[in-house]
Amino acid sequence: MSKSLSLTMIQKLMITATAGIILSACANTMEGVGKDLQTMGTSMGGNTQPNNNQSQTKGKDVVVTPVK
């Protein structure tokens, strides 16, 4: 009885791990698809402004102080 219980627990862990890997892969794929769609929209003229990070520092001196 102890063997079947531990085997069932291992099976449950394997199913959970497999589901986690699949969900992670789907999340990464959807992130990639979102970036591709954003790039396509920008290239089609949907967004004429540059990226927010670039526009915030446009024309300004940026000083980077290293941290020890």
C-alpha positions in Angstrom: 0.0 0.0 0.0 2.9 2.3 0.8 4.3 1.8 -2.7 1.1 2.7 -4.5 0.7 5.8 -2.4 4.2 7.1 -3.1 3.8 6.3 -6.8 0.6 8.2 -6.8 2.3 11.1 -5.1 5.1 11.0 -7.7 2.6 10.9 -10.5 0.8 14.0 -9.0 4.1 15.8 -8.8 5.0 14.9 -12.4 1.6 16.1 -13.6 2.0 19.4 -11.7 5.5 19.9 -13.0 4.4 19.2 -16.6 1.5 21.6 -16.3 3.9 24.3 -14.9 6.3 23.8 -17.8 3.5 24.1 -20.3 2.1 27.2 -18.7 5.5 28.8 -18.6 6.1 28.0 -22.3 2.7 29.5 -23.2 3.4 32.7 -21.2 6.8 33.1 -22.9 5.2 32.5 -26.3 2.4 35.0 -25.7 4.9 37.6 -24.6 6.8 37.0 -27.8 3.6 37.3 -29.9 2.7 40.5 -28.1 6.1 42.0 -28.9 5.8 40.9 -32.5 2.3 42.5 -32.8 3.6 45.7 -31.3 6.5 45.7 -33.7 4.1 45.1 -36.6 1.8 47.9 -35.5 4.7 50.3 -35.2 6.0 49.5 -38.6 2.5 50.0 -40.1 2.4 53.5 -38.7 0.3 52.8 -35.6 2.7 54.5 -33.2 4.7 57.5 -34.6 6.3 58.4 -31.2 9.5 56.7 -30.1 9.6 54.4 -27.1 8.8 56.1 -23.8 12.2 55.3 -22.3 13.9 57.1 -25.2 11.6 60.1 -25.2 12.0 60.8 -21.4 15.7 61.4 -21.8 15.7 63.1 -25.2 17.8 66.2 -25.2 18.9 65.8 -21.6 22.2 64.9 -20.1 22.1 61.6 -18.3 24.6 60.9 -15.6 25.1 57.4 -14.5 26.7 57.0 -11.0 28.3 53.6 -10.4 27.4 51.9 -7.1 30.2 50.2 -5.1 
